[in-house]
């Protein structure tokens, strides 16, 4: 069995690696081709080029790299068509992945699967209908997404969110990091995010430190932004501990932290899994902010709020991303985290905690849907 798989950022690399592991357990004869990061490469993928080339977010940010991305799109489609796989699986990064799928479908009947449903419940609802023209099957991370995808004409399975299968540190491991108040600071996993948020987060951290002189501040980093984070926090007024990528202490610090200040994204679910209350803050390039703010269909961008159907996680998005209010919110959450803890627990249950690992569920869904047409053709 041949699978061509494409992921374009760190979160997609995690999804892809778990899916690949699931496929290998169910179909030991499977082989992989495509693009992915270090986790997918550990599962047997030889990436055709560095995945980081695709880690671009925001309308304004994409424009300078448009020609290079367009060339990579054509390269990937040509590679799929030159040696047709049993299935093409694209993972998140829709601006890149869905364009590859469109070219492939225009020239073949290769089955296409997209892992991570588009957030049509948040903005641009017509995306599902456009996507259905070249995607056969969607693997959804959230339980409310399959009806939306099916209504647009695609097969869709809720397979659970990978956060429920990721290891969480024990209370003993967290306690070993010492006593006192710990504030986790997470300014993003992309360079653009860190560049926009670092200064504002730094001012907020200084205000929190003024109210909590004994607090410790810890910043876990990812491979692509570690050096940038180090450079930006050098100007902060408060000393911080910057964890290197892959730090064995990262999970323990997530568990140990009393509160987190984080950029918007899936990190809110990682914090929820560790039962760490949070405040979410985010901004983007001016043009992206204006366009996206006019298209949003929801009153929250924080996944814990959306999945739990509450609004207990404070968020400061766009023009509201200001250090003073952010610092005040962090202190308020720290003083009374009860409502957030209940919402985080509900979120984990709704995302599949306690069930079969999402990567295995995703692999099983891919194989079952792949086999269905053959079974149907054999029926009299």
Secondary structure as UniProt FT lines:
FT   STRAND          2..7
FT   HELIX           10..26
FT   TURN            28..29
FT   STRAND          31..35
FT   HELIX           38..42
FT   TURN            43..44
FT   HELIX           51..54
FT   HELIX           59..63
FT   TURN            64..65
FT   HELIX           66..82
FT   STRAND          87..91
FT   HELIX           94..107
FT   STRAND          111..115
FT   TURN            120..122
FT   TURN            125..126
FT   HELIX           127..131
FT   TURN            132..134
FT   STRAND          137..140
FT   TURN            143..144
FT   HELIX           146..151
FT   TURN            152..153
FT   STRAND          155..158
FT   HELIX           162..165
FT   HELIX           171..175
FT   TURN            176..177
FT   STRAND          182..186
FT   HELIX           191..211
FT   TURN            213..214
FT   STRAND          216..220
FT   TURN            223..225
FT   HELIX           226..233
FT   TURN            234..235
FT   STRAND          241..243
FT   TURN            245..246
FT   TURN            248..249
FT   HELIX           250..256
FT   STRAND          259..263
FT   HELIX           267..273
FT   TURN            274..275
FT   STRAND          278..282
FT   HELIX           286..295
FT   HELIX           303..308
FT   STRAND          315..317
FT   HELIX           318..320
FT   HELIX           323..335
FT   HELIX           338..350
FT   TURN            351..354
FT   HELIX           358..378
//
